[in-house]
Amino acid sequence: MKRIGIVSYNINCNFTNYGSALQSWALSESIKKMGQDPVLVDYCPDILKDKDPLNPMKNMWDTDEESRKMCELSLPAIKVNYEKFERFYTEKFKRTTQKYFSDSFNQVVQDEKLAGFVCGSDTIFCVDEFGIDDGYYANYPCMKQKSVSYAASFGDSHFTTETYSLLNERLQNFKAIGIRESGMISYIKGQTDVPVQKVLDPTLLLSLDDFERIEAPRVEDSKYILLYARRYNPKMFAYADKLAKQYNCKVIDVSLRATNADRHQMFYEAGVEEFLSLVHHAEFVVTNSFHGMIVAVHYRKPFVIFSREQCDTKIDEVLELFELSDHKLITGEESISPIDYNRVHKNIDYARIDSIHFLQSALNIL
């Protein structure tokens, strides 16, 4: 049994993120099922050092004054949510006892007796978000040639001549590269001899039983539409309100739009386990979250996902796998097809075989 460090975007952030937590947990669970011993590395890249999830206003995506005010009004819920995420990362993982930064990262191998690293998943390769970070690209001395990536994503990155040059160097650090979207595969093959393959996000490696095992008891008895917003989109909010009228039920709103409390039941304080329960028992899921959509698919829920900056490529590719491309909305006026979840899950099952084989082979060469 090898002790494997997981390095990804998760614990250290400006806003907690169900997707970041669930993809790290799913990768950890998948590695356990392969007979290895995963350890979540509490790693803070330099670019995240000034981020404070308990006071996130100065580093918000939405920079307008109204969004800042909404965030300030949501601070009590943000605090409760953060505490629940901390418990999740502590209770649902084997987590490093120390936090590591760029000047201390090489100590983690000795501290935790690690045989190697898996870098992934999520947008850790996105230069627009994180630059070309040494931890995410296995560039610390202790990681070179002792690391693989799994379902790392470039997002919708904008490269320059300089960043392409640096990228080409960093890719050589890996023994195998699994990426979440297909767009960069031919480029990587042209720049390196490292084996590269498109793989599923780790949340799609698990079954519904895995998610139900950690899901909280039902948190709301009445009927509701679940609205989960990673960024403000008035068209998406209007769509949820329209559905609530159609279904004759309320909206449970996991967002930072505090003014929605006059018509929605606000629940930003939900922890990861409660979020799973909210998806499980929803009549319909409306989101602009990649992982929010995946959880809805696991629970076989009707859903739509709205376009979101920096996320459209990953949304489009997984919807293509699901054969549900018309469930991505721009205006909210589009029509959607009925979902044949038997077909959707057959597609996932088929793709899962190759992804599990890649991860198993990658762990064997560490």
ABEGO torsion letter per residue (X at the ends): XBBBBBBBBBABBABBBAAAAAAAAAAAAAAAAAGBBBBBBBBBBAAAAABBAABAAAABABABAAAAAAAAAAAAAAAAAAAAAAAAAAAABBBBABBBBAAAAAAAAAAAGBAEBBBOBEAAABAAAAEBBAAAAGABAAABGABBBBGBBAEBBBBBAAAAAAAAAAAAABABBBBABAAAAAAAAAABABBBBBBBBAAAABBAAAAAAABBBBABABBBBBBBBABBBAAAAAAAAAAAAAAGBBBBBBBABAAAAAABBBAAABBAAAAAAAAAABABBBBABAAAAAAAAAAGBBBBBBBBBGAAAAAAAAAAAAGAAAABBAAGABBBBBBBAAAAAAAAAAAAAAAAAAAAAAAAAX
